[in-house]
Every structure is written in C-alpha cells, then in structure tokens.
C-alpha cells in the first residue's frame, strides 16, 4: 500500500547523486509525514522511527541538468 508517492529526480543545475533505498517492512506502516524537503533527509533516522531494520537493496545514480542557456 503506497503511503507517500514516488517523486522523481528534480536536480538543480549540475550533477547530483540520487540513492534509492529499499527496506522490507516488518509490519504495516501507519501515517507518515512527508518531509518538507529532500535536502539533508536522514534515511537512518527515518528507518529507525519506523523500525525498518537494515536496507535489503540500494540503487545509486547520477542525474544532470544543463543550464537553460546552453
């Protein structure tokens, strides 16, 4: 059951690294507040709050946005 929708990359100008982390839920998750910003999001704190344990998979990728005047 989806609680928060997936939000794809929206980098500002330049190259940015994105990391997707997959956890196996031990039990259904209740209400989760959407973070006000993705900047400085603490995955370890989030996982600890929801008792998610260790990640079971991760994906890393870079995304780049060129300036509009290029």
C-alpha positions as CSV (number, residue, x, y, z in Angstrom):
1,X,0.0,0.0,0.0
2,X,1.5,3.3,-1.1
3,X,1.6,5.9,1.7
4,X,3.7,8.6,0.0
5,X,4.0,8.9,-3.7
6,X,7.4,8.5,-5.5
7,X,8.9,11.8,-6.6
8,X,11.4,11.5,-9.4
9,X,14.7,13.4,-9.6
10,X,14.5,17.2,-10.0
11,X,18.1,18.4,-9.8
12,X,19.0,22.0,-9.9
13,X,21.7,22.8,-12.5
14,X,24.7,20.5,-12.3
15,X,25.3,16.8,-11.5
16,X,23.6,15.3,-8.5
17,X,23.7,11.9,-6.9
18,X,20.5,10.0,-6.0
19,X,20.2,6.9,-3.8
20,X,17.1,4.8,-3.6
21,X,17.0,2.5,-0.5
22,X,14.6,-0.4,-0.2
23,X,13.5,-1.8,3.2
24,X,11.4,-4.8,4.0
25,X,8.6,-3.7,6.3
26,X,8.1,-5.9,9.4
27,X,4.5,-4.7,9.9
28,X,2.1,-2.2,8.2
29,X,3.2,1.4,8.5
30,X,0.8,4.0,9.8
31,X,0.6,7.7,8.9
32,X,3.9,9.1,7.7
33,X,4.5,12.8,7.3
34,X,6.1,13.8,4.0
35,X,9.4,15.6,4.6
36,X,9.3,19.3,3.8
37,X,12.4,18.9,1.6
38,X,14.6,16.1,0.3
39,X,17.7,18.1,1.1
40,X,19.5,16.6,4.2
41,X,16.9,13.8,4.6
42,X,18.3,11.3,7.2
43,X,17.5,7.8,6.0
44,X,18.9,6.1,9.1
45,X,16.6,8.3,11.4
46,X,13.6,7.6,9.2
47,X,14.3,3.8,9.2
48,X,14.8,3.8,13.0
49,X,11.5,5.7,13.6
50,X,9.6,3.1,11.6
51,X,11.6,0.1,12.9
52,X,12.6,-0.9,9.3
53,X,15.9,-2.5,10.1
54,X,18.7,-2.7,7.6
55,X,18.1,-2.0,3.8
56,X,17.7,-5.0,1.6
57,X,18.7,-3.2,-1.6
58,X,20.0,0.1,-2.9
59,X,20.4,1.8,-6.3
60,X,22.7,4.8,-6.9
61,X,22.6,7.0,-10.0
62,X,23.7,10.5,-11.1
63,X,21.4,13.0,-12.8
64,X,22.4,16.1,-14.6
65,X,20.6,19.3,-15.6
66,X,22.1,21.7,-18.0
67,X,21.6,25.5,-17.7
68,X,18.7,26.7,-19.9
69,X,21.0,29.0,-22.0
70,X,23.3,26.1,-23.2
